[in-house]
Amino acid sequence: MPELPNTGRRVLFHDARALPDGGSTGQALIDHPLLDKVSFTGSCAAGRRMLEASASKLRPTSLELGGKSAFIVFDDAEQYLDAVVDWAMLGIFCNAGQVCCATSRLLVQEGIEPQLTSRLLAAAGKIRVGDPLAEGTQMGPAVSQQQQRKILDALQQASNAGCKVHRAELELPEHLSGGFYVPPSVLTEVPVDSAVWTDEGVESTR
């Protein structure tokens, strides 16, 4: 087990490729006996493992686990639809949706649903996808090929579950064609028992 630096803040840096038995950096970190505190944001499964590792050491642990934050819109918001769309786009597509507090569901009163949906689809179609360091880019790629595949699989599963999947056209320059990009996507007619409705996702599909 690597030694932790002798400082007030106990931090472990380790290369996952150097760990024995295929262990992960995260696992090495939470198992280390000199770690003073764990703070984690992510899935319930990973949070459970972290809490179990901390319990025997009586180590303080803070967990922010899965959720499906809802953006709620009522009929009387009709005069504010431009602002509603702007905030919905920010809440859902900021950082390509890879944000723990992303508003991943929209609960919309029936009377306003058709016109709001139309505006949301139009706005999603105008999102400028590209190099996140380039001026004017509004949405970058997924963080890895694995994450890109998870997003695309989630879209397919949502379609199989009966959701209507609206994907924006993705036009990228040649030098970005190998990037882990996913088109901005909006799902409508979502069954309330489908995984995309009930399970948290950190992605650019909402």
Phi, psi and omega in degrees: 000127181293150179281143176275150178297146182276074180226171178295331179257115183270114184231141178245125172248129182206144177275120183301332182289341183267354183284142180286157173058028175069020181292164181256161176301317180300318180294318178298323181294310184287341178273349186291130184290342182262005179285128186272332190204144174238130172231123189222139172237124181167212187282159178295322181297314180291321178298323179296317179296320180293321180292321178297319180293328182278333188300314183291341180260359184051044184264130178303133182220129177246128183235132171241102191252182191310146178196169178231081182301135184249137173257116189253130182232125178256165183303327184285004176270007186305320182287351181246022188299325179299316179292321179300314181296317179301314181290323179296317178298317179296314183293333187260320188255357177304134180056037180058030178078001184271061183223135184294337182256018179300137178280087193276357175225144171246121175256112191239130177296143190303322185297329184257355187300315183299312183287327177293317179300316179301316181290322179296317179296320178296318180293318179297324179291343181261358180297128180274109181263135180174204179299120183295345179267354182274141178297135179095345178290133179254340181211129180262198183274174168291161187287342183200167176295323178299317179293321177301316180296320178299320180293313180297322177295321179296321177297318180293318178296322178296317177298317179296331181277356177108001177288151172265118186258120178253112180251133175286155175292135181249106181246110183240146174294161186304320185288350177253002187296337179267004180284167184268058184271148176228133180295141174305130186227142177235134180252132176234169181054049186272120175297138185288349177259008180278155182298324182293338178275325189258335187257139178289141173225142175251093192196181183257025177238119183224000000 
